[in-house]
Amino acid sequence: MKNRLMVGSFVSFLVGLLSGGALATPSTTYWTPCVSDIQPYGVWHVGIDNYFTLLTKTTDSPAAGAFATDVGLTVGVIPSGPLQAEVGIDLLEPTNDPAFFNGKIGVPEGTLFAGAPSLGLGVFNVGFNQSTQGQNIMYLMVGKDLGSAGRLHASPYYTGRFSALGLGTDDTGWMLGYDKGFLPVKDFSGEYSKWVFAADYASGSNALGGGGAGLYYYFTKTISLLTGPVFFNNQAINGKWKWTAQLDINI
């Protein structure tokens, strides 16, 4: 009964966000949230994401410049059972309206039946000011662990807001995500892969469209640094490409 009440509350929370908006970040693969990972209950995640330019001149177009730095905080909110959920807030600075929200709910593999994929329903890029933010991107994720071959995730997405905000012509699309760990180690923080290769892609001629590939380095099980290039489908909005460096810490 407790989980049912929490599910209802969380779904109501998602609906409230959608009626209420730059890329606020829930749990992600690389550039997109197309991943089955959800923060465990009570575990806080601090993320600092930077997307900066290389080999770019100051005379290039404004779209060619660096993105605002994204400082995010996400936490798991369901205490027990197979159902998992997270909510988060991101601050993008410098921007005029810096606060964005995200939420995600899902179940791990094998929950619905033996061999069932992981499932997730989420929303991200939800802001206060609907005239300048309010991308309200919804997605439904399906994921599968392929064992030694890594993990694969796929998801359609829908917003209905990119065209309204002048952020592209496509309001729907799909996302793919993949990751694979290497060099397993064990220390005081537990067992984990020291290196993780990650790649993802989002279709669409809009602010979300694009992707890339890079490497996570885990200092410990709870602290990692991701780096690599990100390319974009609509260069008029995001520029040709950026280099990303993302620090992630679980507390």
N, C-alpha and C positions, 0 to 999 in steps of 0.2 A: 504494500500500500504506500509506503514512504516513497519508493521509486516512482510509482505512478503519479503521485502528487508532484514530485520534483520534475518528472517529464512534462506534465501539464504546465507547470510554472515556467520551465525552460522554453517550451514551445511558445507560450504566451510572450516570453521575453523576446524571442526571435521575431514574432509578429509585430511586437511593439517597435523593434528596431527598424523593420522594413517600412512601417508606416511613418517613421520619423524622417553616409552617408555620402598622386597620393595613394597609397596602398597600405592600409592597416593590416597587421600581420597576426593571424592566428598561427597554430602550428603549421609549418610549411616544409616542403621538400627543398626548394631552392628559391624560385621566384614566385611560385603559386602555393596555395594551401591544399594541393592535391596529394594528401598523405593521410594514412589511417591514424597517425599519432594524435593522442589527446592527453592533455596534462592530467596526471593522477590527482586524486582528491587531496586538496590542501597543499599541493606542491606549487610554488610560485615560480614562474618563468620570466626572467628578465632578458630582453633582447635589444641589442643596439645594431641597427642595420644601416649601412652606408652604401650609396651607389654614386660613385664619383667617376670623373672623366680621365682619360689618358690620351695624349697626343691631340688635344683639342685646343684651338686658338680662341682668344677672347672675342674675335670678330665673327665667330660662328654664330648660328641662330640660337635664340634662347633655349630651344628644345634640346640643344646639344650640351647644355650645362648639367651639373650634378643635381641629383634629387635632394630634397630635404632629408635630414637625418631622422630616422624613425626609432624612437625609444618606446618599447612596448612592455606591458606587464600582463601576464595571462595566468589563470589559476584554474585547477580542476575543482568542480563544485558538486559532484555526486559521490557520497561516501562509500557505498558498497554495491555489490552486484555487478553483472556484466555491463550494464548501461553506464556510459561515461559521458562527461560533458565538461566543457571549458568555456570561460568568458574572458574577454580581455579588452584593454584600452591601449591605444597608441597615441603618442604625441609626435607630430611631424613638425620639426622646426628647421628653418624659419618658414612659416606659412601664416596666413591671416586667420584661418580657422583650424587650429592644430589637432583637435581631439577627434579620434575615430574609435569606433567600437566593433567588436566581432564576437561571435559565439558559434559553438559547434557541439553536436551531440551524436553519439554513435555507439557501436558495439564491435568488439574484436572478432577475429575469425572464429568460426565454429560455434557461434552463439545461437544462430537460428536453426542450424542442423549441422551434422558432421560434414566437415569440408566446406562449409559456407564461407564466403568472403567476408571481410570486414566491411562495415557500412558506416557512412557518416553524412549528416545533414548540417550545413552551416551557412553562415552569412558573414560578410566582411566588407570593409570600406563603408561603414555606416557613420555619417557625421551629423552634427547638429544643424548645420545650415543647408537646407535642401536646394537652395538656389546656386550654391557654389560647391557643395559636397554631395552627399546622398547618393553614392553609386549603388549601394544596397545590393551587392552581388551575392546571389544565392547559388549554392552548388550541392550536388548529391554525389558523394564519393563511394566508389567500390574498390577494394584493395585485396591483394593476394600476396602472401609470402611464398616465394619460389624456392625456398631453401638456400642452397649454396649459390643459386643464380641471382639472389637479391629479392627485392620487393617491387611490385608493380601496382600502380594506382591509376584509375581513370575516373573522370567526372564531367558531366555537362554543367554549364553555368548559365545563369540568366540574370539580367539586371533591369532592362527597360529604361536605363538612365544615361548610358553613355551618349546616345544621340541627343538627349535633352540637354546635357551639360556641355556639348561640343567636344566630347572626348572620343569621337570615332563614330563609325557608321553601323557597327555590329553590336547588338545588345545581347546576343546569345553566342555560345561557342562551346568548346570542350577543352579539357585539360588532361594531360598525362604526366605522371611522375614516376621516377625510378630511383632507387638507392641500393647500395651494396657496401657492406662493411668489410674491412681488411684488417689483418694483424690483430687478432683478439688478445687482450691482456686482462690481468686481474690485479687489482691493488686494493687499498683500504676502502675505496668507494664502490667496489664491486667489479663484475665482469662487463667488458664493453669492447668495441672495436676501436683501435687507436686512430684509424683512418676510415672515412666513409666517402665513397663517390656518390654524388647526387646530380640528377638532371631532371628538368621538367620543361613543359611547353604549354602555352595557352593559345588557342586559335583566336582569330578575330582581328579586324582592323580597328583597334580601340586602345585605351590606356592599359588594359590588362594583357593584350596580345603580345606574346614573346616568350622568351625562356633562355635557358643556358645550362651550363654544366660546370661543376667545380668540386672541390674537396673540403670535407670537414676534417679538422684535426682536433682530437679530444685530449685536453690536458689531463682531465679526470673524467669520470663517468658523467659528471654534472656540469662541466665547463668545456665549451668547444668554440672553435673559430672556423668559419666557412669563408672561402674566397674563390673567385672565378669571374668570368665575363657573363654579361646578360645582353641579349640582343632583342630587338623590338620589331613588331610587324608594322606599326605606324610610326615612321620616323619623324613625321611632322609634329607628333605629340611628345614622344619620348626621346627623340634623337636616334643616332645610329646604334650606339651601344654604350654600356657603362661597365665599370668594374665594381664588384660588390665585395664588401668585407662585413661579416655578420658575427657578432659575439653573442653567444647564448649561455645563460647560467640558470640552472635550477636550484631553488633554495628550499 
